[in-house]
Amino acid sequence: KGYALDNLGNHTGAKAYYEKALNTDPRYIPALTEKANFLAKLGNYQLAIKYYDKALAIDPQNAEAISGKKQSLDALNQPR
């Protein structure tokens, strides 16, 4: 639902949905990665990386988190 809200331009609603999902289950990888993607889309790469790292701590092979973190690091022009 957060992803859909974000795509509709309802960033406030998307953020609230991701936070609600993570309050229910802080280890829910889809919510972690979607919130990270959302933050990266807004240019908040540092915070996005923190959420990608949380997802990777649970599942080190999660392709979405690996890719998103790489893109965020590249955007910050930091070494991986």
Biopython code that builds the backbone (N, CA, C, O; Angstrom):
import numpy as np
from Bio.PDB.StructureBuilder import StructureBuilder

atoms = [
    (1, "LYS", "N", (0.830, -1.192, 0.000)),
    (1, "LYS", "CA", (0.000, 0.000, 0.000)),
    (1, "LYS", "C", (0.874, 1.255, 0.000)),
    (1, "LYS", "O", (0.567, 2.221, -0.699)),
    (2, "GLY", "N", (1.956, 1.248, 0.776)),
    (2, "GLY", "CA", (2.856, 2.396, 0.799)),
    (2, "GLY", "C", (3.450, 2.680, -0.564)),
    (2, "GLY", "O", (3.569, 3.836, -0.971)),
    (3, "TYR", "N", (3.823, 1.627, -1.266)),
    (3, "TYR", "CA", (4.376, 1.755, -2.610)),
    (3, "TYR", "C", (3.367, 2.407, -3.546)),
    (3, "TYR", "O", (3.711, 3.304, -4.315)),
    (4, "ALA", "N", (2.123, 1.953, -3.476)),
    (4, "ALA", "CA", (1.070, 2.512, -4.320)),
    (4, "ALA", "C", (0.827, 3.983, -3.995)),
    (4, "ALA", "O", (0.685, 4.807, -4.898)),
    (5, "LEU", "N", (0.781, 4.307, -2.714)),
    (5, "LEU", "CA", (0.581, 5.698, -2.312)),
    (5, "LEU", "C", (1.718, 6.579, -2.815)),
    (5, "LEU", "O", (1.488, 7.691, -3.289)),
    (6, "ASP", "N", (2.936, 6.080, -2.709)),
    (6, "ASP", "CA", (4.097, 6.836, -3.177)),
    (6, "ASP", "C", (3.984, 7.085, -4.679)),
    (6, "ASP", "O", (4.231, 8.198, -5.144)),
    (7, "ASN", "N", (3.617, 6.065, -5.431)),
    (7, "ASN", "CA", (3.480, 6.217, -6.887)),
    (7, "ASN", "C", (2.369, 7.188, -7.272)),
    (7, "ASN", "O", (2.404, 7.785, -8.348)),
    (8, "LEU", "N", (1.395, 7.342, -6.400)),
    (8, "LEU", "CA", (0.316, 8.298, -6.642)),
    (8, "LEU", "C", (0.683, 9.714, -6.189)),
    (8, "LEU", "O", (-0.102, 10.650, -6.344)),
    (9, "GLY", "N", (1.888, 9.856, -5.628)),
    (9, "GLY", "CA", (2.338, 11.164, -5.171)),
    (9, "GLY", "C", (1.954, 11.493, -3.748)),
    (9, "GLY", "O", (2.189, 12.608, -3.282)),
    (10, "ASN", "N", (1.367, 10.538, -3.049)),
    (10, "ASN", "CA", (0.964, 10.752, -1.658)),
    (10, "ASN", "C", (2.120, 10.320, -0.757)),
    (10, "ASN", "O", (2.076, 9.255, -0.141)),
    (11, "HIS", "N", (3.147, 11.155, -0.688)),
    (11, "HIS", "CA", (4.345, 10.808, 0.069)),
    (11, "HIS", "C", (4.082, 10.726, 1.575)),
    (11, "HIS", "O", (4.658, 9.887, 2.268)),
    (12, "THR", "N", (3.223, 11.587, 2.064)),
    (12, "THR", "CA", (2.884, 11.555, 3.487)),
    (12, "THR", "C", (2.194, 10.243, 3.845)),
    (12, "THR", "O", (2.512, 9.626, 4.862)),
    (13, "GLY", "N", (1.257, 9.821, 3.013)),
    (13, "GLY", "CA", (0.560, 8.556, 3.243)),
    (13, "GLY", "C", (1.491, 7.370, 3.135)),
    (13, "GLY", "O", (1.399, 6.429, 3.923)),
    (14, "ALA", "N", (2.393, 7.409, 2.158)),
    (14, "ALA", "CA", (3.350, 6.318, 1.982)),
    (14, "ALA", "C", (4.243, 6.205, 3.210)),
    (14, "ALA", "O", (4.460, 5.108, 3.726)),
    (15, "LYS", "N", (4.756, 7.323, 3.673)),
    (15, "LYS", "CA", (5.632, 7.322, 4.853)),
    (15, "LYS", "C", (4.893, 6.752, 6.060)),
    (15, "LYS", "O", (5.450, 5.946, 6.806)),
    (16, "ALA", "N", (3.654, 7.163, 6.255)),
    (16, "ALA", "CA", (2.860, 6.677, 7.387)),
    (16, "ALA", "C", (2.638, 5.173, 7.284)),
    (16, "ALA", "O", (2.702, 4.469, 8.292)),
    (17, "TYR", "N", (2.381, 4.676, 6.085)),
    (17, "TYR", "CA", (2.155, 3.242, 5.916)),
    (17, "TYR", "C", (3.416, 2.448, 6.235)),
    (17, "TYR", "O", (3.347, 1.431, 6.925)),
    (18, "TYR", "N", (4.569, 2.904, 5.739)),
    (18, "TYR", "CA", (5.824, 2.189, 6.029)),
    (18, "TYR", "C", (6.099, 2.179, 7.522)),
    (18, "TYR", "O", (6.510, 1.157, 8.072)),
    (19, "GLU", "N", (5.876, 3.308, 8.181)),
    (19, "GLU", "CA", (6.107, 3.379, 9.624)),
    (19, "GLU", "C", (5.151, 2.458, 10.379)),
    (19, "GLU", "O", (5.551, 1.800, 11.340)),
    (20, "LYS", "N", (3.904, 2.411, 9.952)),
    (20, "LYS", "CA", (2.916, 1.529, 10.593)),
    (20, "LYS", "C", (3.330, 0.070, 10.431)),
    (20, "LYS", "O", (3.287, -0.702, 11.390)),
    (21, "ALA", "N", (3.730, -0.306, 9.222)),
    (21, "ALA", "CA", (4.154, -1.683, 8.972)),
    (21, "ALA", "C", (5.374, -2.039, 9.812)),
    (21, "ALA", "O", (5.452, -3.145, 10.348)),
    (22, "LEU", "N", (6.324, -1.121, 9.935)),
    (22, "LEU", "CA", (7.541, -1.403, 10.706)),
    (22, "LEU", "C", (7.278, -1.370, 12.208)),
    (22, "LEU", "O", (7.982, -2.037, 12.966)),
    (23, "ASN", "N", (6.290, -0.615, 12.647)),
    (23, "ASN", "CA", (5.913, -0.659, 14.068)),
    (23, "ASN", "C", (5.296, -2.005, 14.405)),
    (23, "ASN", "O", (5.464, -2.509, 15.516)),
    (24, "THR", "N", (4.585, -2.586, 13.451)),
    (24, "THR", "CA", (3.983, -3.900, 13.650)),
    (24, "THR", "C", (5.041, -4.987, 13.630)),
    (24, "THR", "O", (5.021, -5.894, 14.462)),
    (25, "ASP", "N", (5.970, -4.898, 12.678)),
    (25, "ASP", "CA", (7.040, -5.899, 12.549)),
    (25, "ASP", "C", (8.305, -5.211, 12.036)),
    (25, "ASP", "O", (8.468, -5.041, 10.828)),
    (26, "PRO", "N", (9.207, -4.811, 12.947)),
    (26, "PRO", "CA", (10.417, -4.094, 12.541)),
    (26, "PRO", "C", (11.372, -4.915, 11.666)),
    (26, "PRO", "O", (12.341, -4.373, 11.134)),
    (27, "ARG", "N", (11.109, -6.202, 11.516)),
    (27, "ARG", "CA", (11.961, -7.064, 10.689)),
    (27, "ARG", "C", (11.301, -7.423, 9.352)),
    (27, "ARG", "O", (11.757, -8.331, 8.657)),
    (28, "TYR", "N", (10.249, -6.722, 9.002)),
    (28, "TYR", "CA", (9.513, -6.992, 7.757)),
    (28, "TYR", "C", (10.304, -6.390, 6.590)),
    (28, "TYR", "O", (10.254, -5.185, 6.344)),
    (29, "ILE", "N", (11.018, -7.237, 5.895)),
    (29, "ILE", "CA", (11.950, -6.795, 4.867)),
    (29, "ILE", "C", (11.273, -5.968, 3.765)),
    (29, "ILE", "O", (11.829, -4.939, 3.382)),
    (30, "PRO", "N", (10.111, -6.357, 3.237)),
    (30, "PRO", "CA", (9.509, -5.506, 2.205)),
    (30, "PRO", "C", (9.262, -4.069, 2.674)),
    (30, "PRO", "O", (9.450, -3.131, 1.900)),
    (31, "ALA", "N", (8.852, -3.890, 3.911)),
    (31, "ALA", "CA", (8.635, -2.531, 4.423)),
    (31, "ALA", "C", (9.965, -1.804, 4.601)),
    (31, "ALA", "O", (10.058, -0.607, 4.327)),
    (32, "LEU", "N", (10.991, -2.513, 5.056)),
    (32, "LEU", "CA", (12.312, -1.888, 5.203)),
    (32, "LEU", "C", (12.848, -1.415, 3.860)),
    (32, "LEU", "O", (13.326, -0.286, 3.741)),
    (33, "THR", "N", (12.771, -2.268, 2.858)),
    (33, "THR", "CA", (13.332, -1.895, 1.561)),
    (33, "THR", "C", (12.485, -0.824, 0.871)),
    (33, "THR", "O", (13.029, 0.074, 0.229)),
    (34, "GLU", "N", (11.169, -0.912, 0.995)),
    (34, "GLU", "CA", (10.328, 0.111, 0.365)),
    (34, "GLU", "C", (10.496, 1.463, 1.043)),
    (34, "GLU", "O", (10.492, 2.497, 0.376)),
    (35, "LYS", "N", (10.643, 1.461, 2.371)),
    (35, "LYS", "CA", (10.890, 2.739, 3.050)),
    (35, "LYS", "C", (12.238, 3.290, 2.621)),
    (35, "LYS", "O", (12.376, 4.494, 2.403)),
    (36, "ALA", "N", (13.232, 2.424, 2.499)),
    (36, "ALA", "CA", (14.548, 2.870, 2.034)),
    (36, "ALA", "C", (14.454, 3.422, 0.616)),
    (36, "ALA", "O", (15.030, 4.469, 0.321)),
    (37, "ASN", "N", (13.736, 2.731, -0.263)),
    (37, "ASN", "CA", (13.564, 3.216, -1.636)),
    (37, "ASN", "C", (12.879, 4.583, -1.648)),
    (37, "ASN", "O", (13.260, 5.480, -2.400)),
    (38, "PHE", "N", (11.874, 4.718, -0.810)),
    (38, "PHE", "CA", (11.133, 5.974, -0.677)),
    (38, "PHE", "C", (12.071, 7.099, -0.245)),
    (38, "PHE", "O", (12.055, 8.187, -0.822)),
    (39, "LEU", "N", (12.882, 6.832, 0.765)),
    (39, "LEU", "CA", (13.816, 7.843, 1.261)),
    (39, "LEU", "C", (14.853, 8.210, 0.203)),
    (39, "LEU", "O", (15.197, 9.381, 0.041)),
    (40, "ALA", "N", (15.342, 7.214, -0.508)),
    (40, "ALA", "CA", (16.324, 7.472, -1.571)),
    (40, "ALA", "C", (15.697, 8.325, -2.671)),
    (40, "ALA", "O", (16.334, 9.232, -3.206)),
    (41, "LYS", "N", (14.452, 8.024, -2.998)),
    (41, "LYS", "CA", (13.743, 8.785, -4.029)),
    (41, "LYS", "C", (13.637, 10.259, -3.640)),
    (41, "LYS", "O", (13.656, 11.142, -4.496)),
    (42, "LEU", "N", (13.525, 10.509, -2.335)),
    (42, "LEU", "CA", (13.446, 11.886, -1.840)),
    (42, "LEU", "C", (14.826, 12.519, -1.664)),
    (42, "LEU", "O", (14.937, 13.687, -1.289)),
    (43, "GLY", "N", (15.889, 11.733, -1.940)),
    (43, "GLY", "CA", (17.251, 12.245, -1.825)),
    (43, "GLY", "C", (17.861, 12.107, -0.445)),
    (43, "GLY", "O", (18.947, 12.630, -0.195)),
    (44, "ASN", "N", (17.185, 11.413, 0.456)),
    (44, "ASN", "CA", (17.705, 11.200, 1.807)),
    (44, "ASN", "C", (18.490, 9.883, 1.828)),
    (44, "ASN", "O", (18.071, 8.902, 2.441)),
    (45, "TYR", "N", (19.633, 9.890, 1.147)),
    (45, "TYR", "CA", (20.407, 8.669, 0.941)),
    (45, "TYR", "C", (20.998, 8.106, 2.233)),
    (45, "TYR", "O", (21.053, 6.888, 2.406)),
    (46, "GLN", "N", (21.432, 8.965, 3.128)),
    (46, "GLN", "CA", (22.015, 8.483, 4.385)),
    (46, "GLN", "C", (21.009, 7.648, 5.174)),
    (46, "GLN", "O", (21.334, 6.558, 5.644)),
    (47, "LEU", "N", (19.805, 8.154, 5.315)),
    (47, "LEU", "CA", (18.783, 7.419, 6.059)),
    (47, "LEU", "C", (18.333, 6.184, 5.285)),
    (47, "LEU", "O", (18.057, 5.143, 5.881)),
    (48, "ALA", "N", (18.260, 6.296, 3.972)),
    (48, "ALA", "CA", (17.915, 5.134, 3.146)),
    (48, "ALA", "C", (18.905, 4.004, 3.383)),
    (48, "ALA", "O", (18.510, 2.847, 3.523)),
    (49, "ILE", "N", (20.181, 4.335, 3.428)),
    (49, "ILE", "CA", (21.217, 3.328, 3.645)),
    (49, "ILE", "C", (21.013, 2.624, 4.981)),
    (49, "ILE", "O", (21.226, 1.416, 5.082)),
    (50, "LYS", "N", (20.607, 3.355, 5.989)),
    (50, "LYS", "CA", (20.352, 2.738, 7.295)),
    (50, "LYS", "C", (19.246, 1.685, 7.195)),
    (50, "LYS", "O", (19.338, 0.626, 7.815)),
    (51, "TYR", "N", (18.201, 1.977, 6.416)),
    (51, "TYR", "CA", (17.115, 1.003, 6.258)),
    (51, "TYR", "C", (17.544, -0.174, 5.388)),
    (51, "TYR", "O", (17.161, -1.313, 5.656)),
    (52, "TYR", "N", (18.342, 0.094, 4.341)),
    (52, "TYR", "CA", (18.882, -1.022, 3.551)),
    (52, "TYR", "C", (19.746, -1.910, 4.440)),
    (52, "TYR", "O", (19.688, -3.135, 4.338)),
    (53, "ASP", "N", (20.544, -1.300, 5.309)),
    (53, "ASP", "CA", (21.393, -2.081, 6.211)),
    (53, "ASP", "C", (20.572, -2.923, 7.180)),
    (53, "ASP", "O", (20.956, -4.048, 7.501)),
    (54, "LYS", "N", (19.453, -2.392, 7.647)),
    (54, "LYS", "CA", (18.579, -3.178, 8.532)),
    (54, "LYS", "C", (18.049, -4.399, 7.796)),
    (54, "LYS", "O", (18.004, -5.495, 8.356)),
    (55, "ALA", "N", (17.649, -4.212, 6.542)),
    (55, "ALA", "CA", (17.158, -5.339, 5.746)),
    (55, "ALA", "C", (18.283, -6.349, 5.506)),
    (55, "ALA", "O", (18.064, -7.558, 5.581)),
    (56, "LEU", "N", (19.476, -5.851, 5.222)),
    (56, "LEU", "CA", (20.604, -6.750, 4.954)),
    (56, "LEU", "C", (21.071, -7.488, 6.206)),
    (56, "LEU", "O", (21.625, -8.583, 6.105)),
    (57, "ALA", "N", (20.857, -6.910, 7.369)),
    (57, "ALA", "CA", (21.196, -7.606, 8.607)),
    (57, "ALA", "C", (20.301, -8.828, 8.795)),
    (57, "ALA", "O", (20.710, -9.814, 9.409)),
    (58, "ILE", "N", (19.100, -8.762, 8.274)),
    (58, "ILE", "CA", (18.146, -9.872, 8.362)),
    (58, "ILE", "C", (18.385, -10.859, 7.224)),
    (58, "ILE", "O", (18.401, -12.072, 7.433)),
    (59, "ASP", "N", (18.569, -10.327, 6.021)),
    (59, "ASP", "CA", (18.773, -11.158, 4.833)),
    (59, "ASP", "C", (19.919, -10.568, 4.007)),
    (59, "ASP", "O", (19.688, -9.711, 3.155)),
    (60, "PRO", "N", (21.146, -11.020, 4.253)),
    (60, "PRO", "CA", (22.316, -10.458, 3.566)),
    (60, "PRO", "C", (22.305, -10.623, 2.051)),
    (60, "PRO", "O", (23.083, -9.969, 1.357)),
    (61, "GLN", "N", (21.448, -11.475, 1.534)),
    (61, "GLN", "CA", (21.382, -11.709, 0.089)),
    (61, "GLN", "C", (20.210, -10.992, -0.579)),
    (61, "GLN", "O", (19.941, -11.236, -1.755)),
    (62, "ASN", "N", (19.518, -10.127, 0.129)),
    (62, "ASN", "CA", (18.352, -9.450, -0.425)),
    (62, "ASN", "C", (18.778, -8.530, -1.567)),
    (62, "ASN", "O", (19.442, -7.515, -1.352)),
    (63, "ALA", "N", (18.383, -8.904, -2.782)),
    (63, "ALA", "CA", (18.833, -8.189, -3.979)),
    (63, "ALA", "C", (18.366, -6.738, -4.008)),
    (63, "ALA", "O", (19.113, -5.857, -4.435)),
    (64, "GLU", "N", (17.149, -6.482, -3.562)),
    (64, "GLU", "CA", (16.642, -5.110, -3.582)),
    (64, "GLU", "C", (17.433, -4.219, -2.643)),
    (64, "GLU", "O", (17.754, -3.081, -2.987)),
    (65, "ALA", "N", (17.751, -4.729, -1.454)),
    (65, "ALA", "CA", (18.520, -3.944, -0.487)),
    (65, "ALA", "C", (19.954, -3.736, -0.969)),
    (65, "ALA", "O", (20.514, -2.652, -0.808)),
    (66, "ILE", "N", (20.543, -4.767, -1.555)),
    (66, "ILE", "CA", (21.912, -4.639, -2.076)),
    (66, "ILE", "C", (21.957, -3.579, -3.178)),
    (66, "ILE", "O", (22.813, -2.695, -3.168)),
    (67, "SER", "N", (21.032, -3.680, -4.117)),
    (67, "SER", "CA", (20.985, -2.745, -5.241)),
    (67, "SER", "C", (20.694, -1.321, -4.773)),
    (67, "SER", "O", (21.348, -0.372, -5.205)),
    (68, "GLY", "N", (19.712, -1.182, -3.891)),
    (68, "GLY", "CA", (19.348, 0.142, -3.392)),
    (68, "GLY", "C", (20.477, 0.786, -2.613)),
    (68, "GLY", "O", (20.721, 1.986, -2.740)),
    (69, "LYS", "N", (21.163, -0.005, -1.809)),
    (69, "LYS", "CA", (22.277, 0.539, -1.048)),
    (69, "LYS", "C", (23.391, 0.995, -1.987)),
    (69, "LYS", "O", (23.973, 2.063, -1.796)),
    (70, "LYS", "N", (23.686, 0.179, -3.006)),
    (70, "LYS", "CA", (24.714, 0.555, -3.980)),
    (70, "LYS", "C", (24.354, 1.865, -4.668)),
    (70, "LYS", "O", (25.197, 2.752, -4.804)),
    (71, "GLN", "N", (23.111, 1.985, -5.098)),
    (71, "GLN", "CA", (22.675, 3.206, -5.770)),
    (71, "GLN", "C", (22.738, 4.412, -4.847)),
    (71, "GLN", "O", (23.110, 5.505, -5.274)),
    (72, "SER", "N", (22.375, 4.219, -3.583)),
    (72, "SER", "CA", (22.431, 5.325, -2.625)),
    (72, "SER", "C", (23.874, 5.732, -2.353)),
    (72, "SER", "O", (24.183, 6.922, -2.282)),
    (73, "LEU", "N", (24.756, 4.751, -2.202)),
    (73, "LEU", "CA", (26.172, 5.069, -2.007)),
    (73, "LEU", "C", (26.743, 5.787, -3.225)),
    (73, "LEU", "O", (27.509, 6.741, -3.091)),
    (74, "ASP", "N", (26.368, 5.325, -4.401)),
    (74, "ASP", "CA", (26.819, 5.988, -5.626)),
    (74, "ASP", "C", (26.320, 7.430, -5.671)),
    (74, "ASP", "O", (27.050, 8.334, -6.078)),
    (75, "ALA", "N", (25.084, 7.637, -5.254)),
    (75, "ALA", "CA", (24.515, 8.990, -5.249)),
    (75, "ALA", "C", (25.267, 9.892, -4.274)),
    (75, "ALA", "O", (25.402, 11.094, -4.504)),
    (76, "LEU", "N", (25.746, 9.310, -3.203)),
    (76, "LEU", "CA", (26.534, 10.078, -2.231)),
    (76, "LEU", "C", (28.010, 10.142, -2.625)),
    (76, "LEU", "O", (28.812, 10.838, -2.003)),
    (77, "ASN", "N", (28.338, 9.395, -3.676)),
    (77, "ASN", "CA", (29.711, 9.320, -4.178)),
    (77, "ASN", "C", (30.663, 8.790, -3.112)),
    (77, "ASN", "O", (31.781, 9.280, -2.953)),
    (78, "GLN", "N", (30.198, 7.789, -2.394)),
    (78, "GLN", "CA", (30.996, 7.144, -1.361)),
    (78, "GLN", "C", (31.434, 5.772, -1.834)),
    (78, "GLN", "O", (30.754, 5.135, -2.639)),
    (79, "PRO", "N", (32.565, 5.321, -1.332)),
    (79, "PRO", "CA", (32.986, 3.951, -1.689)),
    (79, "PRO", "C", (32.072, 2.928, -1.043)),
    (79, "PRO", "O", (31.526, 3.150, 0.038)),
    (80, "ARG", "N", (31.913, 1.778, -1.739)),
    (80, "ARG", "CA", (31.102, 0.689, -1.209)),
    (80, "ARG", "C", (31.947, -0.054, -0.257)),
    (80, "ARG", "O", (31.495, -1.033, 0.337)),
]
sb = StructureBuilder()
sb.init_structure("model")
sb.init_model(0)
sb.init_chain("A")
sb.init_seg("    ")
for serial, (resi, resn, name, xyz) in enumerate(atoms, 1):
    if name == "N":
        sb.init_residue(resn, " ", resi, " ")
    sb.init_atom(name, np.array(xyz, "f"), 0.0, 1.0, " ", f" {name:<3s}", serial, name[0])
structure = sb.get_structure()
